[in-house]
Amino acid sequence: MEKRHLELKKLLAAVEKEVLKKPDRKTLDRLSLLAGFQDWDSFQKALHGGHEEL
């Protein structure tokens, strides 16, 4: 039972690491296109008034 608990804990840690990982630039650009912007920079400028946060 302890071995299963440890394996589950490792699995959850790996999943959490992937979920919290920042998307790469290519992904951000594609998402921005879906929102109607040229790229991630254009989206950020529209959102933050020219002050990029990411």
All heavy atoms as atom14 arrays in JSON, in Angstrom:
{
  "sequence": "MEKRHLELKKLLAAVEKEVLKKPDRKTLDRLSLLAGFQDWDSFQKALHGGHEEL",
  "atom14_mask": [
    [1, 1, 1, 1, 1, 1, 1, 1, 0, 0, 0, 0, 0, 0],
    [1, 1, 1, 1, 1, 1, 1, 1, 1, 0, 0, 0, 0, 0],
    [1, 1, 1, 1, 1, 1, 1, 1, 1, 0, 0, 0, 0, 0],
    [1, 1, 1, 1, 1, 1, 1, 1, 1, 1, 1, 0, 0, 0],
    [1, 1, 1, 1, 1, 1, 1, 1, 1, 1, 0, 0, 0, 0],
    [1, 1, 1, 1, 1, 1, 1, 1, 0, 0, 0, 0, 0, 0],
    [1, 1, 1, 1, 1, 1, 1, 1, 1, 0, 0, 0, 0, 0],
    [1, 1, 1, 1, 1, 1, 1, 1, 0, 0, 0, 0, 0, 0],
    [1, 1, 1, 1, 1, 1, 1, 1, 1, 0, 0, 0, 0, 0],
    [1, 1, 1, 1, 1, 1, 1, 1, 1, 0, 0, 0, 0, 0],
    [1, 1, 1, 1, 1, 1, 1, 1, 0, 0, 0, 0, 0, 0],
    [1, 1, 1, 1, 1, 1, 1, 1, 0, 0, 0, 0, 0, 0],
    [1, 1, 1, 1, 1, 0, 0, 0, 0, 0, 0, 0, 0, 0],
    [1, 1, 1, 1, 1, 0, 0, 0, 0, 0, 0, 0, 0, 0],
    [1, 1, 1, 1, 1, 1, 1, 0, 0, 0, 0, 0, 0, 0],
    [1, 1, 1, 1, 1, 1, 1, 1, 1, 0, 0, 0, 0, 0],
    [1, 1, 1, 1, 1, 1, 1, 1, 1, 0, 0, 0, 0, 0],
    [1, 1, 1, 1, 1, 1, 1, 1, 1, 0, 0, 0, 0, 0],
    [1, 1, 1, 1, 1, 1, 1, 0, 0, 0, 0, 0, 0, 0],
    [1, 1, 1, 1, 1, 1, 1, 1, 0, 0, 0, 0, 0, 0],
    [1, 1, 1, 1, 1, 1, 1, 1, 1, 0, 0, 0, 0, 0],
    [1, 1, 1, 1, 1, 1, 1, 1, 1, 0, 0, 0, 0, 0],
    [1, 1, 1, 1, 1, 1, 1, 0, 0, 0, 0, 0, 0, 0],
    [1, 1, 1, 1, 1, 1, 1, 1, 0, 0, 0, 0, 0, 0],
    [1, 1, 1, 1, 1, 1, 1, 1, 1, 1, 1, 0, 0, 0],
    [1, 1, 1, 1, 1, 1, 1, 1, 1, 0, 0, 0, 0, 0],
    [1, 1, 1, 1, 1, 1, 1, 0, 0, 0, 0, 0, 0, 0],
    [1, 1, 1, 1, 1, 1, 1, 1, 0, 0, 0, 0, 0, 0],
    [1, 1, 1, 1, 1, 1, 1, 1, 0, 0, 0, 0, 0, 0],
    [1, 1, 1, 1, 1, 1, 1, 1, 1, 1, 1, 0, 0, 0],
    [1, 1, 1, 1, 1, 1, 1, 1, 0, 0, 0, 0, 0, 0],
    [1, 1, 1, 1, 1, 1, 0, 0, 0, 0, 0, 0, 0, 0],
    [1, 1, 1, 1, 1, 1, 1, 1, 0, 0, 0, 0, 0, 0],
    [1, 1, 1, 1, 1, 1, 1, 1, 0, 0, 0, 0, 0, 0],
    [1, 1, 1, 1, 1, 0, 0, 0, 0, 0, 0, 0, 0, 0],
    [1, 1, 1, 1, 0, 0, 0, 0, 0, 0, 0, 0, 0, 0],
    [1, 1, 1, 1, 1, 1, 1, 1, 1, 1, 1, 0, 0, 0],
    [1, 1, 1, 1, 1, 1, 1, 1, 1, 0, 0, 0, 0, 0],
    [1, 1, 1, 1, 1, 1, 1, 1, 0, 0, 0, 0, 0, 0],
    [1, 1, 1, 1, 1, 1, 1, 1, 1, 1, 1, 1, 1, 1],
    [1, 1, 1, 1, 1, 1, 1, 1, 0, 0, 0, 0, 0, 0],
    [1, 1, 1, 1, 1, 1, 0, 0, 0, 0, 0, 0, 0, 0],
    [1, 1, 1, 1, 1, 1, 1, 1, 1, 1, 1, 0, 0, 0],
    [1, 1, 1, 1, 1, 1, 1, 1, 1, 0, 0, 0, 0, 0],
    [1, 1, 1, 1, 1, 1, 1, 1, 1, 0, 0, 0, 0, 0],
    [1, 1, 1, 1, 1, 0, 0, 0, 0, 0, 0, 0, 0, 0],
    [1, 1, 1, 1, 1, 1, 1, 1, 0, 0, 0, 0, 0, 0],
    [1, 1, 1, 1, 1, 1, 1, 1, 1, 1, 0, 0, 0, 0],
    [1, 1, 1, 1, 0, 0, 0, 0, 0, 0, 0, 0, 0, 0],
    [1, 1, 1, 1, 0, 0, 0, 0, 0, 0, 0, 0, 0, 0],
    [1, 1, 1, 1, 1, 1, 1, 1, 1, 1, 0, 0, 0, 0],
    [1, 1, 1, 1, 1, 1, 1, 1, 1, 0, 0, 0, 0, 0],
    [1, 1, 1, 1, 1, 1, 1, 1, 1, 0, 0, 0, 0, 0],
    [1, 1, 1, 1, 1, 1, 1, 1, 0, 0, 0, 0, 0, 0]
  ],
  "atom14_positions": [
    [[0.82, -1.19, 0.0], [0.0, 0.0, 0.0], [0.87, 1.26, 0.0], [0.57, 2.22, -0.7], [-0.93, -0.04, 1.23], [-1.88, 1.09, 1.26], [-3.15, 0.86, -0.02], [-4.43, 1.83, 0.62], [0.0, 0.0, 0.0], [0.0, 0.0, 0.0], [0.0, 0.0, 0.0], [0.0, 0.0, 0.0], [0.0, 0.0, 0.0], [0.0, 0.0, 0.0]],
    [[1.94, 1.26, 0.77], [2.84, 2.42, 0.84], [3.48, 2.69, -0.52], [3.67, 3.84, -0.91], [3.91, 2.19, 1.9], [4.86, 3.35, 2.1], [4.15, 4.59, 2.67], [3.18, 4.43, 3.42], [4.59, 5.71, 2.35], [0.0, 0.0, 0.0], [0.0, 0.0, 0.0], [0.0, 0.0, 0.0], [0.0, 0.0, 0.0], [0.0, 0.0, 0.0]],
    [[3.82, 1.62, -1.25], [4.43, 1.78, -2.57], [3.46, 2.47, -3.53], [3.85, 3.37, -4.28], [4.86, 0.42, -3.12], [5.61, 0.52, -4.41], [6.09, -0.84, -4.89], [6.85, -0.7, -6.18], [7.35, -1.97, -6.67], [0.0, 0.0, 0.0], [0.0, 0.0, 0.0], [0.0, 0.0, 0.0], [0.0, 0.0, 0.0], [0.0, 0.0, 0.0]],
    [[2.19, 2.09, -3.49], [1.19, 2.73, -4.35], [1.04, 4.2, -4.0], [0.89, 5.04, -4.88], [-0.16, 2.04, -4.2], [-0.27, 0.76, -4.94], [-1.67, 0.24, -4.89], [-1.79, -0.98, -5.64], [-2.91, -1.66, -5.73], [-3.99, -1.23, -5.11], [-2.96, -2.77, -6.42], [0.0, 0.0, 0.0], [0.0, 0.0, 0.0], [0.0, 0.0, 0.0]],
    [[1.06, 4.49, -2.72], [0.94, 5.88, -2.27], [2.1, 6.71, -2.81], [1.9, 7.82, -3.3], [0.91, 5.93, -0.74], [0.83, 7.31, -0.18], [-0.32, 8.07, -0.24], [1.76, 8.09, 0.42], [-0.1, 9.24, 0.31], [1.15, 9.28, 0.73], [0.0, 0.0, 0.0], [0.0, 0.0, 0.0], [0.0, 0.0, 0.0], [0.0, 0.0, 0.0]],
    [[3.31, 6.2, -2.74], [4.49, 6.9, -3.24], [4.42, 7.08, -4.76], [4.73, 8.16, -5.27], [5.76, 6.13, -2.86], [7.08, 6.77, -3.23], [7.21, 8.15, -2.58], [8.23, 5.89, -2.82], [0.0, 0.0, 0.0], [0.0, 0.0, 0.0], [0.0, 0.0, 0.0], [0.0, 0.0, 0.0], [0.0, 0.0, 0.0], [0.0, 0.0, 0.0]],
    [[3.98, 6.04, -5.47], [3.85, 6.14, -6.93], [2.8, 7.17, -7.32], [3.0, 7.96, -8.25], [3.51, 4.78, -7.52], [4.67, 3.8, -7.47], [4.28, 2.4, -7.92], [3.09, 2.16, -8.25], [5.16, 1.54, -7.94], [0.0, 0.0, 0.0], [0.0, 0.0, 0.0], [0.0, 0.0, 0.0], [0.0, 0.0, 0.0], [0.0, 0.0, 0.0]],
    [[1.69, 7.19, -6.62], [0.64, 8.17, -6.89], [1.14, 9.59, -6.61], [0.88, 10.51, -7.38], [-0.59, 7.88, -6.04], [-1.78, 8.8, -6.23], [-2.23, 8.81, -7.68], [-2.92, 8.41, -5.32], [0.0, 0.0, 0.0], [0.0, 0.0, 0.0], [0.0, 0.0, 0.0], [0.0, 0.0, 0.0], [0.0, 0.0, 0.0], [0.0, 0.0, 0.0]],
    [[1.89, 9.74, -5.54], [2.44, 11.05, -5.2], [3.4, 11.53, -6.3], [3.37, 12.7, -6.69], [3.18, 10.95, -3.86], [3.48, 12.25, -3.23], [4.03, 12.03, -1.81], [4.26, 13.35, -1.14], [4.73, 13.18, 0.23], [0.0, 0.0, 0.0], [0.0, 0.0, 0.0], [0.0, 0.0, 0.0], [0.0, 0.0, 0.0], [0.0, 0.0, 0.0]],
    [[4.24, 10.65, -6.82], [5.15, 11.0, -7.91], [4.39, 11.38, -9.17], [4.73, 12.33, -9.86], [6.1, 9.83, -8.21], [7.19, 9.65, -7.2], [8.09, 8.51, -7.6], [9.17, 8.24, -6.62], [10.05, 7.14, -7.02], [0.0, 0.0, 0.0], [0.0, 0.0, 0.0], [0.0, 0.0, 0.0], [0.0, 0.0, 0.0], [0.0, 0.0, 0.0]],
    [[3.34, 10.61, -9.48], [2.53, 10.89, -10.65], [1.86, 12.26, -10.54], [1.89, 13.07, -11.46], [1.48, 9.81, -10.85], [0.48, 10.03, -11.99], [1.21, 10.08, -13.33], [-0.57, 8.95, -11.99], [0.0, 0.0, 0.0], [0.0, 0.0, 0.0], [0.0, 0.0, 0.0], [0.0, 0.0, 0.0], [0.0, 0.0, 0.0], [0.0, 0.0, 0.0]],
    [[1.28, 12.56, -9.4], [0.63, 13.85, -9.19], [1.63, 15.01, -9.27], [1.32, 16.06, -9.81], [-0.1, 13.87, -7.85], [-1.35, 13.0, -7.78], [-1.91, 12.99, -6.36], [-2.39, 13.42, -8.77], [0.0, 0.0, 0.0], [0.0, 0.0, 0.0], [0.0, 0.0, 0.0], [0.0, 0.0, 0.0], [0.0, 0.0, 0.0], [0.0, 0.0, 0.0]],
    [[2.83, 14.81, -8.77], [3.86, 15.85, -8.85], [4.25, 16.11, -10.31], [4.42, 17.25, -10.72], [5.09, 15.43, -8.04], [0.0, 0.0, 0.0], [0.0, 0.0, 0.0], [0.0, 0.0, 0.0], [0.0, 0.0, 0.0], [0.0, 0.0, 0.0], [0.0, 0.0, 0.0], [0.0, 0.0, 0.0], [0.0, 0.0, 0.0], [0.0, 0.0, 0.0]],
    [[4.35, 15.06, -11.11], [4.7, 15.2, -12.53], [3.59, 15.93, -13.28], [3.85, 16.8, -14.11], [4.97, 13.83, -13.14], [0.0, 0.0, 0.0], [0.0, 0.0, 0.0], [0.0, 0.0, 0.0], [0.0, 0.0, 0.0], [0.0, 0.0, 0.0], [0.0, 0.0, 0.0], [0.0, 0.0, 0.0], [0.0, 0.0, 0.0], [0.0, 0.0, 0.0]],
    [[2.34, 15.58, -13.0], [1.21, 16.23, -13.65], [1.15, 17.7, -13.25], [0.96, 18.57, -14.09], [-0.12, 15.51, -13.3], [-1.32, 16.34, -13.74], [-0.15, 14.13, -13.93], [0.0, 0.0, 0.0], [0.0, 0.0, 0.0], [0.0, 0.0, 0.0], [0.0, 0.0, 0.0], [0.0, 0.0, 0.0], [0.0, 0.0, 0.0], [0.0, 0.0, 0.0]],
    [[1.33, 17.98, -11.98], [1.32, 19.37, -11.51], [2.41, 20.19, -12.19], [2.18, 21.33, -12.59], [1.49, 19.41, -10.0], [1.4, 20.8, -9.43], [1.55, 20.81, -7.92], [2.57, 20.27, -7.42], [0.66, 21.34, -7.26], [0.0, 0.0, 0.0], [0.0, 0.0, 0.0], [0.0, 0.0, 0.0], [0.0, 0.0, 0.0], [0.0, 0.0, 0.0]],
    [[3.57, 19.62, -12.35], [4.68, 20.32, -13.01], [4.32, 20.68, -14.44], [4.6, 21.78, -14.91], [5.93, 19.44, -12.98], [7.15, 20.09, -13.56], [8.36, 19.18, -13.46], [9.57, 19.81, -14.1], [10.73, 18.94, -14.06], [0.0, 0.0, 0.0], [0.0, 0.0, 0.0], [0.0, 0.0, 0.0], [0.0, 0.0, 0.0], [0.0, 0.0, 0.0]],
    [[3.68, 19.77, -15.16], [3.27, 20.03, -16.55], [2.18, 21.09, -16.62], [2.2, 21.94, -17.49], [2.8, 18.75, -17.22], [3.91, 17.85, -17.68], [4.81, 18.51, -18.72], [4.3, 19.06, -19.71], [6.03, 18.47, -18.53], [0.0, 0.0, 0.0], [0.0, 0.0, 0.0], [0.0, 0.0, 0.0], [0.0, 0.0, 0.0], [0.0, 0.0, 0.0]],
    [[1.23, 21.02, -15.71], [0.11, 21.96, -15.72], [0.59, 23.37, -15.42], [0.11, 24.34, -16.01], [-0.97, 21.52, -14.7], [-1.99, 22.61, -14.48], [-1.65, 20.25, -15.17], [0.0, 0.0, 0.0], [0.0, 0.0, 0.0], [0.0, 0.0, 0.0], [0.0, 0.0, 0.0], [0.0, 0.0, 0.0], [0.0, 0.0, 0.0], [0.0, 0.0, 0.0]],
    [[1.55, 23.51, -14.55], [2.03, 24.82, -14.14], [3.1, 25.39, -15.07], [3.48, 26.54, -14.92], [2.58, 24.76, -12.71], [1.54, 24.44, -11.64], [2.22, 24.33, -10.28], [0.43, 25.45, -11.61], [0.0, 0.0, 0.0], [0.0, 0.0, 0.0], [0.0, 0.0, 0.0], [0.0, 0.0, 0.0], [0.0, 0.0, 0.0], [0.0, 0.0, 0.0]],
    [[3.54, 24.6, -16.04], [4.58, 25.05, -16.95], [4.05, 26.16, -17.86], [2.94, 26.08, -18.37], [5.07, 23.89, -17.81], [6.32, 24.19, -18.58], [6.72, 23.11, -19.56], [6.68, 21.73, -19.05], [7.14, 20.73, -20.03], [0.0, 0.0, 0.0], [0.0, 0.0, 0.0], [0.0, 0.0, 0.0], [0.0, 0.0, 0.0], [0.0, 0.0, 0.0]],
    [[4.85, 27.19, -18.06], [4.45, 28.28, -18.94], [4.48, 27.79, -20.39], [5.45, 27.18, -20.82], [5.41, 29.46, -18.77], [5.05, 30.66, -19.6], [6.02, 31.79, -19.37], [5.7, 32.95, -20.29], [6.67, 34.02, -20.16], [0.0, 0.0, 0.0], [0.0, 0.0, 0.0], [0.0, 0.0, 0.0], [0.0, 0.0, 0.0], [0.0, 0.0, 0.0]],
    [[3.43, 28.09, -21.15], [3.43, 27.69, -22.56], [4.57, 28.36, -23.33], [4.98, 29.47, -23.0], [2.09, 28.21, -23.08], [1.29, 28.59, -21.9], [2.24, 28.82, -20.78], [0.0, 0.0, 0.0], [0.0, 0.0, 0.0], [0.0, 0.0, 0.0], [0.0, 0.0, 0.0], [0.0, 0.0, 0.0], [0.0, 0.0, 0.0], [0.0, 0.0, 0.0]],
    [[5.06, 27.69, -24.37], [6.13, 28.29, -25.16], [5.57, 29.39, -26.06], [4.36, 29.57, -26.2], [6.89, 27.24, -25.97], [6.05, 26.55, -27.04], [4.89, 26.94, -27.26], [6.57, 25.63, -27.67], [0.0, 0.0, 0.0], [0.0, 0.0, 0.0], [0.0, 0.0, 0.0], [0.0, 0.0, 0.0], [0.0, 0.0, 0.0], [0.0, 0.0, 0.0]],
    [[6.45, 30.14, -26.66], [6.07, 31.32, -27.45], [5.17, 30.94, -28.63], [4.21, 31.66, -28.95], [7.35, 32.02, -27.93], [7.12, 33.25, -28.76], [6.29, 34.26, -27.95], [5.98, 35.42, -28.75], [6.41, 36.63, -28.47], [7.13, 36.85, -27.4], [6.09, 37.63, -29.24], [0.0, 0.0, 0.0], [0.0, 0.0, 0.0], [0.0, 0.0, 0.0]],
    [[5.45, 29.83, -29.28], [4.66, 29.39, -30.42], [3.2, 29.15, -30.01], [2.28, 29.55, -30.71], [5.27, 28.11, -31.0], [4.7, 27.67, -32.3], [5.49, 26.46, -32.81], [4.99, 26.0, -34.15], [5.77, 24.88, -34.65], [0.0, 0.0, 0.0], [0.0, 0.0, 0.0], [0.0, 0.0, 0.0], [0.0, 0.0, 0.0], [0.0, 0.0, 0.0]],
    [[3.0, 28.54, -28.88], [1.65, 28.29, -28.36], [0.95, 29.6, -28.04], [-0.23, 29.79, -28.38], [1.71, 27.41, -27.11], [2.35, 26.17, -27.44], [0.32, 27.14, -26.55], [0.0, 0.0, 0.0], [0.0, 0.0, 0.0], [0.0, 0.0, 0.0], [0.0, 0.0, 0.0], [0.0, 0.0, 0.0], [0.0, 0.0, 0.0], [0.0, 0.0, 0.0]],
    [[1.66, 30.52, -27.41], [1.08, 31.82, -27.07], [0.7, 32.6, -28.33], [-0.36, 33.23, -28.38], [2.05, 32.63, -26.21], [2.35, 32.05, -24.83], [3.46, 32.84, -24.15], [1.11, 32.01, -23.97], [0.0, 0.0, 0.0], [0.0, 0.0, 0.0], [0.0, 0.0, 0.0], [0.0, 0.0, 0.0], [0.0, 0.0, 0.0], [0.0, 0.0, 0.0]],
    [[1.55, 32.54, -29.35], [1.23, 33.22, -30.62], [-0.03, 32.62, -31.26], [-0.89, 33.35, -31.76], [2.4, 33.12, -31.6], [3.53, 34.07, -31.28], [3.3, 35.07, -30.55], [4.65, 33.84, -31.76], [0.0, 0.0, 0.0], [0.0, 0.0, 0.0], [0.0, 0.0, 0.0], [0.0, 0.0, 0.0], [0.0, 0.0, 0.0], [0.0, 0.0, 0.0]],
    [[-0.15, 31.32, -31.23], [-1.32, 30.66, -31.82], [-2.6, 31.0, -31.06], [-3.65, 31.22, -31.67], [-1.11, 29.14, -31.88], [-0.1, 28.75, -32.93], [0.08, 27.28, -33.0], [0.99, 26.94, -34.08], [1.46, 25.73, -34.28], [1.1, 24.74, -33.49], [2.28, 25.49, -35.27], [0.0, 0.0, 0.0], [0.0, 0.0, 0.0], [0.0, 0.0, 0.0]],
    [[-2.53, 31.02, -29.76], [-3.7, 31.4, -28.96], [-4.09, 32.85, -29.23], [-5.29, 33.17, -29.3], [-3.42, 31.2, -27.47], [-3.31, 29.74, -27.01], [-2.82, 29.67, -25.57], [-4.65, 29.04, -27.17], [0.0, 0.0, 0.0], [0.0, 0.0, 0.0], [0.0, 0.0, 0.0], [0.0, 0.0, 0.0], [0.0, 0.0, 0.0], [0.0, 0.0, 0.0]],
    [[-3.1, 33.7, -29.4], [-3.38, 35.11, -29.72], [-4.08, 35.24, -31.07], [-4.98, 36.07, -31.23], [-2.07, 35.91, -29.72], [-1.48, 35.88, -28.44], [0.0, 0.0, 0.0], [0.0, 0.0, 0.0], [0.0, 0.0, 0.0], [0.0, 0.0, 0.0], [0.0, 0.0, 0.0], [0.0, 0.0, 0.0], [0.0, 0.0, 0.0], [0.0, 0.0, 0.0]],
    [[-3.67, 34.43, -32.04], [-4.32, 34.44, -33.34], [-5.8, 34.07, -33.21], [-6.66, 34.69, -33.85], [-3.64, 33.46, -34.3], [-2.34, 33.92, -34.94], [-1.7, 32.77, -35.7], [-2.59, 35.1, -35.87], [0.0, 0.0, 0.0], [0.0, 0.0, 0.0], [0.0, 0.0, 0.0], [0.0, 0.0, 0.0], [0.0, 0.0, 0.0], [0.0, 0.0, 0.0]],
    [[-6.1, 33.09, -32.37], [-7.5, 32.7, -32.15], [-8.31, 33.85, -31.54], [-9.51, 33.95, -31.77], [-7.56, 31.49, -31.23], [-7.13, 30.16, -31.84], [-7.08, 29.08, -30.78], [-8.08, 29.75, -32.96], [0.0, 0.0, 0.0], [0.0, 0.0, 0.0], [0.0, 0.0, 0.0], [0.0, 0.0, 0.0], [0.0, 0.0, 0.0], [0.0, 0.0, 0.0]],
    [[-7.64, 34.7, -30.78], [-8.31, 35.83, -30.14], [-8.38, 37.04, -31.07], [-8.9, 38.09, -30.69], [-7.59, 36.19, -28.84], [0.0, 0.0, 0.0], [0.0, 0.0, 0.0], [0.0, 0.0, 0.0], [0.0, 0.0, 0.0], [0.0, 0.0, 0.0], [0.0, 0.0, 0.0], [0.0, 0.0, 0.0], [0.0, 0.0, 0.0], [0.0, 0.0, 0.0]],
    [[-7.8, 36.92, -32.28], [-7.88, 38.0, -33.26], [-6.7, 38.94, -33.29], [-6.79, 40.03, -33.85], [0.0, 0.0, 0.0], [0.0, 0.0, 0.0], [0.0, 0.0, 0.0], [0.0, 0.0, 0.0], [0.0, 0.0, 0.0], [0.0, 0.0, 0.0], [0.0, 0.0, 0.0], [0.0, 0.0, 0.0], [0.0, 0.0, 0.0], [0.0, 0.0, 0.0]],
    [[-5.57, 38.53, -32.74], [-4.36, 39.36, -32.73], [-3.29, 38.74, -33.61], [-3.31, 37.54, -33.88], [-3.85, 39.54, -31.3], [-4.8, 40.3, -30.42], [-5.78, 39.65, -29.7], [-4.72, 41.68, -30.34], [-6.67, 40.35, -28.91], [-5.61, 42.39, -29.55], [-6.59, 41.74, -28.84], [0.0, 0.0, 0.0], [0.0, 0.0, 0.0], [0.0, 0.0, 0.0]],
    [[-2.34, 39.55, -34.04], [-1.25, 39.08, -34.9], [-0.34, 38.09, -34.19], [0.09, 37.11, -34.77], [-0.41, 40.26, -35.4], [-1.09, 41.09, -36.45], [-1.15, 40.37, -37.77], [-0.31, 39.56, -38.1], [-2.17, 40.69, -38.55], [0.0, 0.0, 0.0], [0.0, 0.0, 0.0], [0.0, 0.0, 0.0], [0.0, 0.0, 0.0], [0.0, 0.0, 0.0]],
    [[-0.02, 38.39, -32.94], [0.9, 37.56, -32.17], [0.74, 37.87, -30.68], [-0.09, 38.68, -30.28], [2.35, 37.77, -32.62], [2.79, 39.22, -32.55], [2.18, 40.02, -31.81], [3.75, 39.57, -33.25], [0.0, 0.0, 0.0], [0.0, 0.0, 0.0], [0.0, 0.0, 0.0], [0.0, 0.0, 0.0], [0.0, 0.0, 0.0], [0.0, 0.0, 0.0]],
    [[1.55, 37.2, -29.86], [1.47, 37.37, -28.41], [1.78, 38.81, -27.99], [1.12, 39.35, -27.11], [2.45, 36.4, -27.74], [2.45, 36.48, -26.25], [3.48, 36.89, -25.46], [1.38, 36.14, -25.36], [3.12, 36.84, -24.14], [1.84, 36.38, -24.05], [0.09, 35.67, -25.54], [1.04, 36.15, -22.92], [-0.7, 35.44, -24.42], [-0.22, 35.69, -23.14]],
    [[2.76, 39.44, -28.64], [3.1, 40.83, -28.29], [1.93, 41.76, -28.53], [1.63, 42.62, -27.69], [4.32, 41.3, -29.09], [5.61, 40.62, -28.65], [5.7, 40.22, -27.47], [6.51, 40.5, -29.49], [0.0, 0.0, 0.0], [0.0, 0.0, 0.0], [0.0, 0.0, 0.0], [0.0, 0.0, 0.0], [0.0, 0.0, 0.0], [0.0, 0.0, 0.0]],
    [[1.24, 41.6, -29.66], [0.09, 42.44, -29.97], [-1.02, 42.24, -28.94], [-1.66, 43.2, -28.49], [-0.47, 42.1, -31.35], [0.49, 42.35, -32.34], [0.0, 0.0, 0.0], [0.0, 0.0, 0.0], [0.0, 0.0, 0.0], [0.0, 0.0, 0.0], [0.0, 0.0, 0.0], [0.0, 0.0, 0.0], [0.0, 0.0, 0.0], [0.0, 0.0, 0.0]],
    [[-1.23, 41.0, -28.56], [-2.24, 40.7, -27.54], [-1.88, 41.36, -26.21], [-2.72, 41.99, -25.56], [-2.37, 39.19, -27.38], [-3.29, 38.79, -26.26], [-4.67, 38.93, -26.41], [-2.8, 38.28, -25.08], [-5.53, 38.56, -25.38], [-3.65, 37.91, -24.05], [-5.01, 38.05, -24.21], [0.0, 0.0, 0.0], [0.0, 0.0, 0.0], [0.0, 0.0, 0.0]],
    [[-0.63, 41.24, -25.81], [-0.19, 41.82, -24.53], [-0.3, 43.35, -24.55], [-0.72, 43.94, -23.56], [1.26, 41.42, -24.24], [1.42, 39.97, -23.84], [0.76, 39.68, -22.52], [1.11, 40.24, -21.49], [-0.24, 38.82, -22.54], [0.0, 0.0, 0.0], [0.0, 0.0, 0.0], [0.0, 0.0, 0.0], [0.0, 0.0, 0.0], [0.0, 0.0, 0.0]],
    [[0.05, 43.97, -25.67], [-0.05, 45.43, -25.77], [-1.5, 45.88, -25.66], [-1.8, 46.88, -25.01], [0.58, 45.91, -27.07], [2.08, 45.85, -27.03], [2.7, 46.24, -28.36], [4.2, 46.04, -28.3], [4.83, 46.21, -29.6], [0.0, 0.0, 0.0], [0.0, 0.0, 0.0], [0.0, 0.0, 0.0], [0.0, 0.0, 0.0], [0.0, 0.0, 0.0]],
    [[-2.4, 45.14, -26.3], [-3.82, 45.49, -26.22], [-4.36, 45.28, -24.81], [-5.15, 46.07, -24.31], [-4.61, 44.65, -27.21], [0.0, 0.0, 0.0], [0.0, 0.0, 0.0], [0.0, 0.0, 0.0], [0.0, 0.0, 0.0], [0.0, 0.0, 0.0], [0.0, 0.0, 0.0], [0.0, 0.0, 0.0], [0.0, 0.0, 0.0], [0.0, 0.0, 0.0]],
    [[-3.9, 44.25, -24.17], [-4.38, 43.9, -22.84], [-3.84, 44.82, -21.76], [-4.55, 45.24, -20.86], [-4.02, 42.45, -22.52], [-4.62, 41.82, -21.28], [-6.13, 41.74, -21.42], [-4.04, 40.43, -21.08], [0.0, 0.0, 0.0], [0.0, 0.0, 0.0], [0.0, 0.0, 0.0], [0.0, 0.0, 0.0], [0.0, 0.0, 0.0], [0.0, 0.0, 0.0]],
    [[-2.56, 45.17, -21.88], [-1.88, 45.94, -20.82], [-1.49, 47.34, -21.24], [-0.72, 48.0, -20.54], [-0.63, 45.19, -20.36], [-0.94, 43.84, -19.78], [-1.57, 43.65, -18.59], [-0.69, 42.6, -20.27], [-1.72, 42.35, -18.36], [-1.19, 41.69, -19.36], [0.0, 0.0, 0.0], [0.0, 0.0, 0.0], [0.0, 0.0, 0.0], [0.0, 0.0, 0.0]],
    [[-1.92, 47.77, -22.38], [-1.59, 49.12, -22.83], [-0.13, 49.32, -23.11], [0.42, 50.39, -22.86], [0.0, 0.0, 0.0], [0.0, 0.0, 0.0], [0.0, 0.0, 0.0], [0.0, 0.0, 0.0], [0.0, 0.0, 0.0], [0.0, 0.0, 0.0], [0.0, 0.0, 0.0], [0.0, 0.0, 0.0], [0.0, 0.0, 0.0], [0.0, 0.0, 0.0]],
    [[0.55, 48.32, -23.62], [1.96, 48.45, -23.98], [2.92, 47.99, -22.89], [4.11, 47.94, -23.09], [0.0, 0.0, 0.0], [0.0, 0.0, 0.0], [0.0, 0.0, 0.0], [0.0, 0.0, 0.0], [0.0, 0.0, 0.0], [0.0, 0.0, 0.0], [0.0, 0.0, 0.0], [0.0, 0.0, 0.0], [0.0, 0.0, 0.0], [0.0, 0.0, 0.0]],
    [[2.39, 47.59, -21.73], [3.23, 47.12, -20.62], [3.15, 45.61, -20.55], [2.19, 45.06, -20.01], [2.79, 47.71, -19.28], [2.83, 49.2, -19.26], [3.99, 49.9, -19.28], [1.83, 50.11, -19.24], [3.72, 51.2, -19.26], [2.4, 51.35, -19.24], [0.0, 0.0, 0.0], [0.0, 0.0, 0.0], [0.0, 0.0, 0.0], [0.0, 0.0, 0.0]],
    [[4.15, 44.94, -21.11], [4.13, 43.48, -21.12], [4.42, 42.93, -19.74], [5.29, 43.42, -19.03], [5.18, 42.93, -22.09], [4.8, 43.18, -23.52], [5.73, 42.47, -24.46], [6.16, 41.35, -24.15], [6.02, 43.04, -25.51], [0.0, 0.0, 0.0], [0.0, 0.0, 0.0], [0.0, 0.0, 0.0], [0.0, 0.0, 0.0], [0.0, 0.0, 0.0]],
    [[3.67, 41.9, -19.35], [3.85, 41.29, -18.05], [4.43, 39.89, -18.16], [4.97, 39.38, -17.22], [2.51, 41.22, -17.31], [1.9, 42.59, -17.16], [1.47, 42.88, -15.76], [1.44, 41.95, -14.94], [1.15, 44.03, -15.48], [0.0, 0.0, 0.0], [0.0, 0.0, 0.0], [0.0, 0.0, 0.0], [0.0, 0.0, 0.0], [0.0, 0.0, 0.0]],
    [[4.28, 39.25, -19.33], [4.8, 37.89, -19.48], [5.9, 37.86, -20.5], [5.98, 38.56, -21.41], [3.69, 36.93, -19.9], [2.64, 36.67, -18.86], [1.53, 35.8, -19.47], [3.2, 35.94, -17.67], [0.0, 0.0, 0.0], [0.0, 0.0, 0.0], [0.0, 0.0, 0.0], [0.0, 0.0, 0.0], [0.0, 0.0, 0.0], [0.0, 0.0, 0.0]]
  ]
}
